[in-house]
Amino acid sequence: MKFVKYNYALLQSAFWMTFAVGYGFVTLYLKTNGFSASEIGMLIALFGALSAVIQPFVGKIADKGLGWKPILLALLFLTAADVLLMLLIPSKTFQGIGYGLFIMLAGCMMPMVNAANFYYESRGVKMQFGICRGCGSLMYAVVCYILGGLTESGNVLPVLYAALIITALFIFVTLLFPYGKKAGEVIHTASSRYSLRHSSDENIGIMDFVKKNKLFCLVLLGFVGAFMAHNMAGTYLLQIVENLGGTSADMGTINSVMAIVELPVMFGFAFIHKKISTNRLMAISAVAFVVKTLSYLLSTKVFHLYMAQFFQIFGFAVFSSVSVFFANEVASEGDKIKAQSFVTMAITLGQVFGNLLGGLVVDSYGAKGMLLLALLLSAAGAATAILGIISLSKKAKAVV
């Protein structure tokens, strides 16, 4: 079933193109539609909070038997309807609500997209997650670069057109996957690295999952702090760039560079993962988030922001690949999609609190004040995550 492997690269590409539109241009789009930085932060925080609440329940439903594909398709059709309404209803209020719904739905898609990898791995298909995820970063870069140029004049309608086209592509790619009985045609091999294990474990509730996986949740709590900083810098990148004399075109190009530098890690992740353990890669990622935030704070020219993207290699690039495996290794078979949802929830909570605080601080203290707060949050988050990782490693050795 080589087709599945290749189609998964398209699935990751479609998702990250959606993410590029949703999060890469949210500030520009809403600012152009009359929203202040504080209002943008509160709006993203509200819908991000809704996404964070919904994700574990969506994961639980998927784990109980509905599966990743039907849920992903439902989310995509809701997204298409939302974007169409945004094009038809130009009022400021609805534009804010519509864009909030767009990013909320995109957040709920991530665990489904990641779970698809292990769905086919467990059925004997040798997937290449890192390479497929790298294709996603490449397409993220392409979308950011193109939309950055198209919106430089102040016209943000291309953002909605791009969202609609990408959603249609996403639906088409998702429909191509064999699923259910058709997926049963894929020969299961016991040698698959992610073959079914702990199959006797029952699907447990969300609070029971937290109690059973306290250290896993502690690590994710630390990454909430890391992603608060990451999203402050990402959402309010336009203000950071403008503070250094740049434009929205610079913002789009920086986002493109950010995605492109991830590619070596993504494409080479299988090799890296063989050499460095999952827990150690998670710790490296936590530290890199701190260093990147510090480099933003110390930047005095737009060029320095380009240079700061080097740390994206060890931070977000590593995390986005290894966290999927981290969740899969921790969770029992009946709770794997739920575990992926918890990872996405941690990212979303970082977006919620980061955007809310970031908007308030930008309006009151400017971009530099926001970056100083982001540095403190990322440092506290890294310390918490590393504490959890060390405890997990000790626990694993004790079991062995």
C-alpha positions as a Markdown table, in Angstrom:
| # | Residue | x | y | z |
|---|---|---|---|---|
| 1 | Met | 0.0 | 0.0 | 0.0 |
| 2 | Lys | 2.6 | 2.5 | -1.1 |
| 3 | Phe | -0.3 | 4.8 | -2.1 |
| 4 | Val | -1.2 | 5.3 | 1.6 |
| 5 | Lys | 2.3 | 6.4 | 2.4 |
| 6 | Tyr | 2.4 | 8.9 | -0.4 |
| 7 | Asn | -1.1 | 10.2 | 0.2 |
| 8 | Tyr | -0.2 | 10.8 | 3.9 |
| 9 | Ala | 2.4 | 13.3 | 2.7 |
| 10 | Leu | -0.4 | 15.1 | 0.9 |
| 11 | Leu | -2.6 | 14.9 | 4.0 |
| 12 | Gln | 0.2 | 16.5 | 6.2 |
| 13 | Ser | 0.7 | 19.1 | 3.4 |
| 14 | Ala | -3.0 | 20.0 | 3.3 |
| 15 | Phe | -3.2 | 20.3 | 7.1 |
| 16 | Trp | -0.2 | 22.6 | 7.4 |
| 17 | Met | -1.4 | 24.7 | 4.5 |
| 18 | Thr | -4.6 | 25.1 | 6.5 |
| 19 | Phe | -2.6 | 25.9 | 9.6 |
| 20 | Ala | -0.5 | 28.5 | 7.6 |
| 21 | Val | -3.7 | 30.4 | 6.6 |
| 22 | Gly | -5.3 | 30.1 | 10.0 |
| 23 | Tyr | -2.4 | 31.0 | 12.3 |
| 24 | Gly | 0.1 | 32.6 | 10.0 |
| 25 | Phe | -2.3 | 35.4 | 8.9 |
| 26 | Val | -4.8 | 35.8 | 11.8 |
| 27 | Thr | -3.3 | 39.0 | 13.1 |
| 28 | Leu | -3.0 | 40.6 | 9.7 |
| 29 | Tyr | -6.5 | 39.5 | 8.7 |
| 30 | Leu | -8.2 | 40.7 | 11.9 |
| 31 | Lys | -6.2 | 43.9 | 12.2 |
| 32 | Thr | -7.2 | 44.8 | 8.6 |
| 33 | Asn | -10.8 | 44.2 | 9.7 |
| 34 | Gly | -10.6 | 46.7 | 12.5 |
| 35 | Phe | -9.5 | 44.6 | 15.5 |
| 36 | Ser | -6.9 | 45.8 | 18.0 |
| 37 | Ala | -4.1 | 43.6 | 19.3 |
| 38 | Ser | -6.0 | 43.0 | 22.6 |
| 39 | Glu | -9.2 | 42.1 | 20.8 |
| 40 | Ile | -7.3 | 39.7 | 18.5 |
| 41 | Gly | -5.7 | 38.1 | 21.5 |
| 42 | Met | -9.0 | 37.7 | 23.3 |
| 43 | Leu | -10.7 | 36.3 | 20.2 |
| 44 | Ile | -8.0 | 33.7 | 19.6 |
| 45 | Ala | -8.0 | 32.8 | 23.3 |
| 46 | Leu | -11.7 | 32.3 | 23.3 |
| 47 | Phe | -11.8 | 30.0 | 20.3 |
| 48 | Gly | -8.6 | 28.3 | 21.3 |
| 49 | Ala | -10.1 | 27.5 | 24.7 |
| 50 | Leu | -13.1 | 26.0 | 23.0 |
| 51 | Ser | -10.7 | 23.9 | 20.8 |
| 52 | Ala | -8.7 | 22.8 | 23.9 |
| 53 | Val | -11.9 | 21.7 | 25.6 |
| 54 | Ile | -13.3 | 19.9 | 22.5 |
| 55 | Gln | -10.1 | 18.0 | 21.5 |
| 56 | Pro | -10.0 | 15.4 | 24.3 |
| 57 | Phe | -13.6 | 14.6 | 23.7 |
| 58 | Val | -13.1 | 14.3 | 20.0 |
| 59 | Gly | -10.2 | 12.0 | 20.6 |
| 60 | Lys | -12.3 | 9.9 | 23.0 |
| 61 | Ile | -15.0 | 9.5 | 20.3 |
| 62 | Ala | -12.4 | 8.5 | 17.8 |
| 63 | Asp | -10.8 | 6.0 | 20.1 |
| 64 | Lys | -14.2 | 4.4 | 20.8 |
| 65 | Gly | -14.6 | 3.3 | 17.2 |
| 66 | Leu | -15.6 | 6.2 | 14.9 |
| 67 | Gly | -12.0 | 6.7 | 14.0 |
| 68 | Trp | -9.9 | 9.5 | 12.6 |
| 69 | Lys | -11.2 | 9.7 | 9.0 |
| 70 | Pro | -15.0 | 10.3 | 9.6 |
| 71 | Ile | -14.2 | 12.9 | 12.3 |
| 72 | Leu | -11.6 | 14.7 | 10.1 |
| 73 | Leu | -14.1 | 14.9 | 7.2 |
| 74 | Ala | -16.8 | 16.3 | 9.5 |
| 75 | Leu | -14.4 | 19.0 | 10.7 |
| 76 | Leu | -13.4 | 19.8 | 7.1 |
| 77 | Phe | -16.9 | 20.2 | 5.9 |
| 78 | Leu | -17.7 | 22.5 | 8.8 |
| 79 | Thr | -14.6 | 24.5 | 7.9 |
| 80 | Ala | -15.7 | 24.9 | 4.3 |
| 81 | Ala | -19.1 | 26.1 | 5.4 |
| 82 | Asp | -17.5 | 28.6 | 7.8 |
| 83 | Val | -15.2 | 30.1 | 5.1 |
| 84 | Leu | -18.1 | 30.4 | 2.7 |
| 85 | Leu | -20.1 | 32.3 | 5.3 |
| 86 | Met | -17.2 | 34.7 | 5.9 |
| 87 | Leu | -17.1 | 35.5 | 2.2 |
| 88 | Leu | -20.9 | 36.2 | 2.2 |
| 89 | Ile | -21.2 | 38.1 | 5.5 |
| 90 | Pro | -18.6 | 41.0 | 5.6 |
| 91 | Ser | -19.5 | 42.4 | 9.0 |
| 92 | Lys | -16.6 | 42.9 | 11.4 |
| 93 | Thr | -18.3 | 40.8 | 14.2 |
| 94 | Phe | -18.9 | 37.8 | 11.9 |
| 95 | Gln | -15.4 | 38.1 | 10.4 |
| 96 | Gly | -14.0 | 37.7 | 14.0 |
| 97 | Ile | -16.3 | 34.8 | 14.9 |
| 98 | Gly | -15.7 | 33.1 | 11.5 |
| 99 | Tyr | -11.9 | 33.3 | 11.8 |
| 100 | Gly | -12.1 | 32.1 | 15.4 |
| 101 | Leu | -14.1 | 29.1 | 14.3 |
| 102 | Phe | -11.6 | 28.5 | 11.5 |
| 103 | Ile | -8.6 | 28.2 | 13.8 |
| 104 | Met | -10.7 | 26.2 | 16.4 |
| 105 | Leu | -11.6 | 23.6 | 13.8 |
| 106 | Ala | -8.0 | 23.5 | 12.5 |
| 107 | Gly | -6.8 | 22.8 | 16.0 |
| 108 | Cys | -9.2 | 19.8 | 16.3 |
| 109 | Met | -7.9 | 18.4 | 13.0 |
| 110 | Met | -4.3 | 17.9 | 14.2 |
| 111 | Pro | -4.7 | 14.8 | 16.4 |
| 112 | Met | -6.8 | 13.1 | 13.6 |
| 113 | Val | -4.0 | 13.8 | 11.1 |
| 114 | Asn | -1.3 | 12.5 | 13.4 |
| 115 | Ala | -3.4 | 9.4 | 14.4 |
| 116 | Ala | -3.8 | 8.4 | 10.8 |
| 117 | Asn | 0.0 | 7.6 | 10.7 |
| 118 | Phe | -0.4 | 5.0 | 13.4 |
| 119 | Tyr | -3.7 | 3.7 | 12.1 |
| 120 | Tyr | -1.8 | 2.5 | 9.0 |
| 121 | Glu | 1.4 | 1.6 | 10.8 |
| 122 | Ser | -0.6 | -0.9 | 12.9 |
| 123 | Arg | -1.9 | -2.4 | 9.7 |
| 124 | Gly | 1.5 | -3.1 | 8.3 |
| 125 | Val | 2.2 | -0.1 | 6.2 |
| 126 | Lys | 5.7 | 1.3 | 6.8 |
| 127 | Met | 5.0 | 5.0 | 7.1 |
| 128 | Gln | 7.6 | 7.7 | 6.9 |
| 129 | Phe | 6.1 | 10.3 | 9.4 |
| 130 | Gly | 9.1 | 12.6 | 9.4 |
| 131 | Ile | 9.3 | 12.9 | 5.6 |
| 132 | Cys | 5.5 | 13.4 | 5.4 |
| 133 | Arg | 5.6 | 16.0 | 8.1 |
| 134 | Gly | 8.4 | 17.7 | 6.3 |
| 135 | Cys | 6.2 | 18.0 | 3.2 |
| 136 | Gly | 3.8 | 19.8 | 5.5 |
| 137 | Ser | 6.4 | 22.3 | 6.5 |
| 138 | Leu | 7.4 | 22.8 | 2.9 |
| 139 | Met | 3.9 | 23.7 | 1.9 |
| 140 | Tyr | 3.4 | 25.9 | 5.0 |
| 141 | Ala | 6.4 | 27.9 | 3.7 |
| 142 | Val | 5.0 | 28.1 | 0.2 |
| 143 | Val | 1.6 | 29.4 | 1.4 |
| 144 | Cys | 3.1 | 31.9 | 3.8 |
| 145 | Tyr | 5.4 | 33.3 | 1.1 |
| 146 | Ile | 2.6 | 33.6 | -1.5 |
| 147 | Leu | 0.0 | 35.0 | 0.8 |
| 148 | Gly | 2.6 | 37.4 | 2.3 |
| 149 | Gly | 3.1 | 38.9 | -1.2 |
| 150 | Leu | -0.6 | 38.9 | -2.1 |
| 151 | Thr | -1.6 | 40.7 | 1.1 |
| 152 | Glu | 1.1 | 43.3 | 1.1 |
| 153 | Ser | -1.2 | 45.9 | -0.5 |
| 154 | Gly | -3.6 | 45.6 | 2.3 |
| 155 | Asn | -6.2 | 43.4 | 0.6 |
| 156 | Val | -6.8 | 40.3 | 2.8 |
| 157 | Leu | -9.5 | 38.6 | 0.7 |
| 158 | Pro | -6.8 | 36.2 | -0.8 |
| 159 | Val | -6.6 | 34.7 | 2.7 |
| 160 | Leu | -10.2 | 33.5 | 2.5 |
| 161 | Tyr | -9.8 | 32.3 | -1.1 |
| 162 | Ala | -6.7 | 30.3 | -0.1 |
| 163 | Ala | -8.6 | 28.9 | 2.9 |
| 164 | Leu | -11.5 | 27.7 | 0.7 |
| 165 | Ile | -9.2 | 26.2 | -2.0 |
| 166 | Ile | -7.0 | 24.4 | 0.6 |
| 167 | Thr | -10.0 | 23.0 | 2.5 |
| 168 | Ala | -11.4 | 21.6 | -0.8 |
| 169 | Leu | -8.0 | 19.9 | -1.5 |
| 170 | Phe | -7.9 | 18.6 | 2.1 |
| 171 | Ile | -11.3 | 17.0 | 1.7 |
| 172 | Phe | -10.3 | 15.3 | -1.6 |
| 173 | Val | -7.0 | 13.9 | -0.1 |
| 174 | Thr | -8.8 | 12.6 | 3.0 |
| 175 | Leu | -11.4 | 10.8 | 0.9 |
| 176 | Leu | -8.7 | 8.9 | -1.0 |
| 177 | Phe | -7.6 | 6.9 | 2.1 |
| 178 | Pro | -8.8 | 3.3 | 2.4 |
| 179 | Tyr | -10.6 | 3.0 | 5.7 |
| 180 | Gly | -12.6 | 0.4 | 7.7 |
| 181 | Lys | -13.1 | -2.7 | 5.7 |
| 182 | Lys | -11.0 | -1.3 | 2.8 |
| 183 | Ala | -8.1 | -0.7 | 5.2 |
| 184 | Gly | -8.5 | -4.3 | 6.3 |
| 185 | Glu | -7.1 | -5.2 | 2.9 |
| 186 | Val | -3.7 | -4.0 | 4.2 |
| 187 | Ile | -1.8 | -7.0 | 5.4 |
| 188 | His | -1.0 | -6.7 | 9.1 |
| 189 | Thr | 2.6 | -7.6 | 10.0 |
| 190 | Ala | 3.8 | -8.4 | 13.5 |
| 191 | Ser | 7.1 | -6.7 | 12.7 |
| 192 | Ser | 5.6 | -3.3 | 12.4 |
| 193 | Arg | 7.2 | -1.0 | 15.0 |
| 194 | Tyr | 3.8 | 0.3 | 16.0 |
| 195 | Ser | 1.9 | -2.9 | 15.8 |
| 196 | Leu | -1.1 | -3.2 | 18.1 |
| 197 | Arg | -0.1 | -3.6 | 21.7 |
| 198 | His | -2.0 | -3.5 | 25.0 |
| 199 | Ser | -5.0 | -4.5 | 23.0 |
| 200 | Ser | -6.7 | -5.7 | 26.2 |
| 201 | Asp | -6.6 | -2.3 | 27.7 |
| 202 | Glu | -10.0 | -0.6 | 27.9 |
| 203 | Asn | -10.7 | 2.9 | 26.7 |
| 204 | Ile | -10.7 | 5.0 | 29.8 |
| 205 | Gly | -12.2 | 8.4 | 30.6 |
| 206 | Ile | -10.4 | 11.7 | 30.3 |
| 207 | Met | -9.8 | 12.2 | 34.1 |
| 208 | Asp | -8.8 | 8.6 | 34.4 |
| 209 | Phe | -6.3 | 9.1 | 31.6 |
| 210 | Val | -4.8 | 12.1 | 33.4 |
| 211 | Lys | -4.5 | 10.1 | 36.7 |
| 212 | Lys | -2.9 | 7.2 | 34.8 |
| 213 | Asn | -0.5 | 9.4 | 32.9 |
| 214 | Lys | 0.5 | 12.1 | 35.4 |
| 215 | Leu | 4.1 | 12.5 | 34.2 |
| 216 | Phe | 3.0 | 12.6 | 30.6 |
| 217 | Cys | 0.6 | 15.5 | 31.5 |
| 218 | Leu | 3.4 | 17.2 | 33.5 |
| 219 | Val | 5.6 | 17.3 | 30.4 |
| 220 | Leu | 2.8 | 18.7 | 28.4 |
| 221 | Leu | 2.1 | 21.3 | 31.0 |
| 222 | Gly | 5.7 | 22.5 | 30.6 |
| 223 | Phe | 5.1 | 22.7 | 26.8 |
| 224 | Val | 2.1 | 24.9 | 27.4 |
| 225 | Gly | 4.5 | 27.5 | 28.7 |
| 226 | Ala | 6.8 | 26.9 | 25.7 |
| 227 | Phe | 3.9 | 27.4 | 23.3 |
| 228 | Met | 2.7 | 30.4 | 25.1 |
| 229 | Ala | 6.0 | 32.1 | 24.2 |
| 230 | His | 6.0 | 30.5 | 20.7 |
| 231 | Asn | 2.5 | 31.8 | 19.9 |
| 232 | Met | 3.1 | 35.3 | 21.3 |
| 233 | Ala | 6.0 | 35.6 | 18.9 |
| 234 | Gly | 4.1 | 34.0 | 16.1 |
| 235 | Thr | 0.7 | 35.7 | 16.4 |
| 236 | Tyr | 2.2 | 39.2 | 17.0 |
| 237 | Leu | 5.1 | 38.7 | 14.5 |
| 238 | Leu | 3.7 | 41.6 | 12.5 |
| 239 | Gln | 4.1 | 43.9 | 15.4 |
| 240 | Ile | 7.6 | 42.6 | 16.1 |
| 241 | Val | 8.5 | 43.1 | 12.4 |
| 242 | Glu | 7.0 | 46.6 | 12.2 |
| 243 | Asn | 8.8 | 47.6 | 15.4 |
| 244 | Leu | 12.0 | 46.8 | 13.6 |
| 245 | Gly | 11.0 | 48.6 | 10.4 |
| 246 | Gly | 9.6 | 45.7 | 8.4 |
| 247 | Thr | 6.3 | 45.0 | 6.5 |
| 248 | Ser | 3.7 | 42.2 | 6.1 |
| 249 | Ala | 5.8 | 40.9 | 3.2 |
| 250 | Asp | 8.7 | 40.5 | 5.7 |
| 251 | Met | 6.4 | 38.7 | 8.0 |
| 252 | Gly | 5.3 | 36.2 | 5.3 |
| 253 | Thr | 8.9 | 35.6 | 4.3 |
| 254 | Ile | 10.0 | 35.0 | 7.9 |
| 255 | Asn | 7.2 | 32.5 | 8.3 |
| 256 | Ser | 8.4 | 30.8 | 5.1 |
| 257 | Val | 12.0 | 30.7 | 6.3 |
| 258 | Met | 10.8 | 29.3 | 9.7 |
| 259 | Ala | 9.1 | 26.4 | 7.9 |
| 260 | Ile | 11.9 | 25.7 | 5.4 |
| 261 | Val | 14.6 | 25.4 | 8.2 |
| 262 | Glu | 12.4 | 22.6 | 9.7 |
| 263 | Leu | 12.9 | 20.4 | 6.6 |
| 264 | Pro | 16.2 | 18.8 | 7.5 |
| 265 | Val | 14.8 | 17.5 | 10.8 |
| 266 | Met | 11.5 | 16.4 | 9.3 |
| 267 | Phe | 13.1 | 14.5 | 6.4 |
| 268 | Gly | 15.8 | 13.1 | 8.6 |
| 269 | Phe | 13.7 | 12.4 | 11.6 |
| 270 | Ala | 13.7 | 8.6 | 11.3 |
| 271 | Phe | 17.5 | 8.6 | 11.4 |
| 272 | Ile | 17.6 | 11.1 | 14.3 |
| 273 | His | 15.1 | 9.1 | 16.3 |
| 274 | Lys | 17.3 | 6.0 | 16.0 |
| 275 | Lys | 20.2 | 7.9 | 17.5 |
| 276 | Ile | 18.5 | 10.0 | 20.1 |
| 277 | Ser | 15.7 | 8.8 | 22.4 |
| 278 | Thr | 12.2 | 10.2 | 22.4 |
| 279 | Asn | 12.6 | 11.7 | 25.9 |
| 280 | Arg | 15.9 | 13.3 | 25.1 |
| 281 | Leu | 14.6 | 14.9 | 21.9 |
| 282 | Met | 11.6 | 16.3 | 23.9 |
| 283 | Ala | 14.1 | 17.9 | 26.4 |
| 284 | Ile | 16.2 | 19.4 | 23.5 |
| 285 | Ser | 13.0 | 20.9 | 22.1 |
| 286 | Ala | 12.1 | 22.5 | 25.4 |
| 287 | Val | 15.4 | 24.2 | 25.7 |
| 288 | Ala | 15.4 | 25.4 | 22.1 |
| 289 | Phe | 12.1 | 27.2 | 22.6 |
| 290 | Val | 13.8 | 29.3 | 25.3 |
| 291 | Val | 16.8 | 30.1 | 23.1 |
| 292 | Lys | 14.7 | 31.2 | 20.1 |
| 293 | Thr | 12.5 | 33.5 | 22.3 |
| 294 | Leu | 15.7 | 35.0 | 23.7 |
| 295 | Ser | 17.0 | 35.6 | 20.2 |
| 296 | Tyr | 13.8 | 37.4 | 19.2 |
| 297 | Leu | 14.1 | 39.6 | 22.3 |
| 298 | Leu | 17.7 | 40.6 | 21.4 |
| 299 | Ser | 17.0 | 41.3 | 17.7 |
| 300 | Thr | 17.5 | 44.9 | 16.6 |
| 301 | Lys | 17.0 | 44.4 | 12.8 |
| 302 | Val | 14.6 | 42.4 | 10.7 |
| 303 | Phe | 17.6 | 40.4 | 9.5 |
| 304 | His | 18.1 | 39.2 | 13.1 |
| 305 | Leu | 14.7 | 37.6 | 13.0 |
| 306 | Tyr | 15.7 | 35.6 | 10.0 |
| 307 | Met | 18.7 | 34.4 | 11.8 |
| 308 | Ala | 16.6 | 33.5 | 14.9 |
| 309 | Gln | 14.8 | 30.9 | 12.8 |
| 310 | Phe | 17.8 | 28.6 | 13.1 |
| 311 | Phe | 16.6 | 27.7 | 16.6 |
| 312 | Gln | 13.3 | 26.6 | 15.0 |
| 313 | Ile | 15.2 | 23.5 | 13.9 |
| 314 | Phe | 15.7 | 22.3 | 17.5 |
| 315 | Gly | 12.5 | 23.7 | 18.9 |
| 316 | Phe | 9.2 | 23.4 | 17.0 |
| 317 | Ala | 10.7 | 21.1 | 14.3 |
| 318 | Val | 11.8 | 18.5 | 16.8 |
| 319 | Phe | 8.7 | 18.8 | 18.9 |
| 320 | Ser | 6.2 | 18.5 | 16.1 |
| 321 | Ser | 7.9 | 15.2 | 15.0 |
| 322 | Val | 8.8 | 13.6 | 18.3 |
| 323 | Ser | 5.7 | 14.6 | 20.3 |
| 324 | Val | 3.6 | 12.3 | 18.1 |
| 325 | Phe | 5.8 | 9.3 | 19.0 |
| 326 | Phe | 6.0 | 10.5 | 22.6 |
| 327 | Ala | 2.2 | 10.3 | 22.9 |
| 328 | Asn | 2.0 | 7.0 | 21.0 |
| 329 | Glu | 4.6 | 5.3 | 23.3 |
| 330 | Val | 2.9 | 6.4 | 26.5 |
| 331 | Ala | -0.7 | 5.6 | 25.7 |
| 332 | Ser | -2.4 | 2.2 | 25.7 |
| 333 | Glu | -4.0 | 1.0 | 22.5 |
| 334 | Gly | -7.4 | 2.2 | 23.4 |
| 335 | Asp | -6.2 | 5.7 | 24.2 |
| 336 | Lys | -3.8 | 6.6 | 21.5 |
| 337 | Ile | -5.9 | 9.2 | 19.7 |
| 338 | Lys | -6.8 | 10.6 | 23.1 |
| 339 | Ala | -3.1 | 11.0 | 23.9 |
| 340 | Gln | -2.6 | 12.7 | 20.5 |
| 341 | Ser | -5.5 | 15.0 | 21.5 |
| 342 | Phe | -3.7 | 15.9 | 24.8 |
| 343 | Val | -0.6 | 16.9 | 22.9 |
| 344 | Thr | -2.7 | 19.1 | 20.6 |
| 345 | Met | -4.6 | 20.4 | 23.6 |
| 346 | Ala | -1.3 | 21.5 | 25.2 |
| 347 | Ile | -0.4 | 23.4 | 22.0 |
| 348 | Thr | -3.8 | 24.9 | 21.9 |
| 349 | Leu | -3.7 | 26.0 | 25.6 |
| 350 | Gly | -0.3 | 27.7 | 24.7 |
| 351 | Gln | -2.1 | 29.5 | 21.9 |
| 352 | Val | -5.0 | 30.5 | 24.2 |
| 353 | Phe | -3.0 | 32.0 | 27.0 |
| 354 | Gly | -0.2 | 33.2 | 24.8 |
| 355 | Asn | -2.4 | 35.1 | 22.5 |
| 356 | Leu | -4.5 | 36.6 | 25.3 |
| 357 | Leu | -1.5 | 37.8 | 27.4 |
| 358 | Gly | 0.4 | 38.7 | 24.2 |
| 359 | Gly | -2.3 | 41.0 | 22.9 |
| 360 | Leu | -2.7 | 42.8 | 26.3 |
| 361 | Val | 1.0 | 43.2 | 26.7 |
| 362 | Val | 1.6 | 44.4 | 23.2 |
| 363 | Asp | -1.0 | 47.2 | 23.5 |
| 364 | Ser | 0.4 | 48.3 | 26.9 |
| 365 | Tyr | 4.1 | 47.7 | 26.7 |
| 366 | Gly | 4.9 | 47.0 | 23.0 |
| 367 | Ala | 6.6 | 44.1 | 21.3 |
| 368 | Lys | 9.7 | 44.2 | 23.5 |
| 369 | Gly | 7.7 | 43.9 | 26.7 |
| 370 | Met | 5.7 | 41.0 | 25.2 |
| 371 | Leu | 9.0 | 39.2 | 24.3 |
| 372 | Leu | 10.4 | 39.6 | 27.8 |
| 373 | Leu | 7.2 | 37.9 | 29.2 |
| 374 | Ala | 7.5 | 35.2 | 26.6 |
| 375 | Leu | 11.1 | 34.5 | 27.6 |
| 376 | Leu | 10.1 | 34.0 | 31.3 |
| 377 | Leu | 7.2 | 31.7 | 30.3 |
| 378 | Ser | 9.3 | 29.6 | 28.0 |
| 379 | Ala | 12.0 | 29.2 | 30.7 |
| 380 | Ala | 9.5 | 28.1 | 33.3 |
| 381 | Gly | 7.9 | 25.8 | 30.8 |
| 382 | Ala | 11.2 | 24.2 | 29.8 |
| 383 | Ala | 12.1 | 23.6 | 33.5 |
| 384 | Thr | 8.7 | 21.9 | 34.1 |
| 385 | Ala | 8.9 | 19.7 | 31.0 |
| 386 | Ile | 12.4 | 18.6 | 31.7 |
| 387 | Leu | 11.4 | 17.7 | 35.3 |
| 388 | Gly | 8.6 | 15.5 | 33.9 |
| 389 | Ile | 10.9 | 13.9 | 31.3 |
| 390 | Ile | 13.6 | 13.0 | 33.9 |
| 391 | Ser | 10.9 | 11.5 | 36.1 |
| 392 | Leu | 9.5 | 9.5 | 33.2 |
| 393 | Ser | 13.0 | 8.2 | 32.3 |
| 394 | Lys | 13.6 | 7.1 | 35.9 |
| 395 | Lys | 10.2 | 5.4 | 35.9 |
| 396 | Ala | 11.0 | 3.5 | 32.7 |
| 397 | Lys | 14.3 | 2.3 | 34.1 |
| 398 | Ala | 12.7 | 1.1 | 37.2 |
| 399 | Val | 10.1 | -0.9 | 35.3 |
| 400 | Val | 12.9 | -2.5 | 33.2 |
